[in-house]
């Protein structure tokens, strides 16, 4: 949380030193997990603070940071005719991203397309295993993963910014298995893409 607070403070200081047409925005976020991420997580809710710097008639540089919480999700596991219902824990994510918007008419007006890139810091409970490969408990784990998101949006009037983005988070996933021949626990790591469809509705402070 200290890193997140420092990032927001840096945005505020940078914005106060810039020209008047540079604008802050405060947005509400709704996220709909997709694919494998959607199997383990429910709808995400949160908020982001944004900053936009116009650099030409149609181009603006942007930065966003915030916090999102994805609800846990119930699922049923069946083994040998027996079934049990369990629920995943909520997942907290701190997105910090920078990028650009291209406006099709004029800067900070009408339709635009853009791209964001940065990191998503994720805090989630993960299982712990003993020497025999049996789960012995859980622990909190925080990871910082590279993220990328193409987006489209529309400015309503002068102050309402509505955007939809396809967010991709490139995360490392570890699988644990037990080798009965060597009596050893084997841990394998691979990169997976967690994705969600994000809707941001923001109020932009100031005038363009």
N, C-alpha and C positions, 0 to 999 in steps of 0.2 A: 504493500500500500504506500510505502514511502516513495518508491519510484513513480507510482501513479500520481501522487500529490505533487512531486517535483515537476513532472511533465506538464501538469495543468498550470502550475505557477509559471513555467517557462513560456507557455502559450500566452498567458496574460501579460507578462512583461514585454514579450516581443510585439504583441498587438498594440500596447500603449505607446510604443516607439515608432509605429508605422503611420502611414498617411491616413486621412479621414475615411477614404473610400474602402479601406480594409474593414472587414466585418466579422464579428463573432456570431455564432449561432448556438442555440441550446435545443437539443432534439430528444424526442422520445423514440425508442427503438422497439420493434417487434420482430422476432426472428423465428423462422420455420425450418427446423433441421431437416436435412434430406439424406437419402441413402442410409448407410450404416450408422451415421451420426443420428439420424432420425429414429433408428431402432432403439437407441440407448437413451435419448434425451427428448424431453417435451419442448413445448413452445418457450422461447426465451424472451424476457422483458428487461428493459434497461434504459439508459440514457447516455448521450454523448455531448461533449462540448466541442464545437468546431471553430475553425478560423480560416478565412478566405482572403487571399491576396491577388487582386487583379494584376495581370502582367501585360495584357493587350486588350483589344476591343472584344475578343471572343474567348480568351484564355484566362483561367484563374488557378492559382496554386492553393491547395487545401491541406488542412491538418485536422485530425479528429482523434479524440481519446474519450474513454468512458468506462462503463461497467455494465455487464449483462449477466443475468442469471437464468440458466436453463433448468426447467423443472425435471425431476426424476420421472421415470416411466415404468409402469408395471408390465411384466411379461411372465409367461408361464413356461416352465421347464418340465418336460416329460421324460422319464427314464424308467424303462422296464414296466410300463403300465401305470406307474405312479406319476403324479404331476404336482407341482408346487408353484405358487405365485410369489414372485419377489419384485422388488422395486429398486431401480438404480437411484443413486444419490443425486442431488442437484449439483449442477456444474457452474461455477463462477468463472467468468471470462473478462479480462481487461484488454480491450482492443486499443492499440495505438498505431495509427496509420497516417500516411501522407500521400498526396497524389495531385491530380489535376482535373479540372472540368473544362470542357469545350462547349461554349454556348453557340447555338445555331443562328441566333439573331443578334443579340448584343450582350455584353457582359452583365451577369446577374439578372438576366431577363429571359423568360420563356424556357423552351426545352434545352437540355444539355445532355452530354454523355461524358463519362469520366472513368478514372481508374484510381484505385487506392492500393497501397502496399505498405507492409509494416510487420508488426508482430501481434499475436494474440497470446496473452499470458493466461494460462488455464490452471485452476485449482480444483482438484478432484480427489476423491478417496479411491485408492487402489488396493488390491489384496496383497497380503504378505503370505509367503509360503515357508513351510519348514523343510528340513532336509529330505523328507520323503515325498515332497511335492504336494502336500496337503495344505490347504489354506489355514493359516493360524491367526489371522486378524486383518485389519486394514490400517492404512496410514494416509495422511494428506500429502499430496505431491503437486508441486507447481512446476509447470513447464512453459517455456517461451518458444512459440512456433512461428515460422514465417507464414504470412498471410497475403492474399491477393484477391481483389474484388473489382470486376467491371461493374459499372452502374449507369443508370439513366435517371433523369429527374426533370422536374418542372418547377419554376418559380412562379408562385401566385401573387400578383400584386408586386409589392416591394419587399415583403418580409416573410412570406411563407415558402419554405423549401421542402418539397416532397421528393424523395428519392427511393429507388428500389435497386438493390445490389445483389449479385450472386457472390457470396463470400466463400472463399476456399482457404482452409487452414491445413497446412502440411505438417502433420504430427508424426512422431515416432511411436510405434505400438510394439509392446513386448508380449510375447506369448511364452508360457512356461509349460513344459511337458516333462514326463518322467520316463527315462530310458530303463526298461526292465533288465536289459542285458548288462549294462555297466552300473546300474543302481545309482544313476546320477540325474540331477535335475538340469534340464537343458533350457536355456533362455535364448530366444531368437528375437531379433529386432528388425522391423521393417517400417517404411514410411507409408502412411495412409493419408488420404485427403478427406477431412471432415468439412462438409459444406452446409450452408444454410442460406435461405432466401431472406434478406433483411429489408424491412421497411422503416424508413426514418422520416419523421415529420418534425421539422424544426422551425423555430422562429429566429429570423436574422435581425440582429440589432443594428440600428443606424440606417442611413440612406445610401443608395447606390449612386 
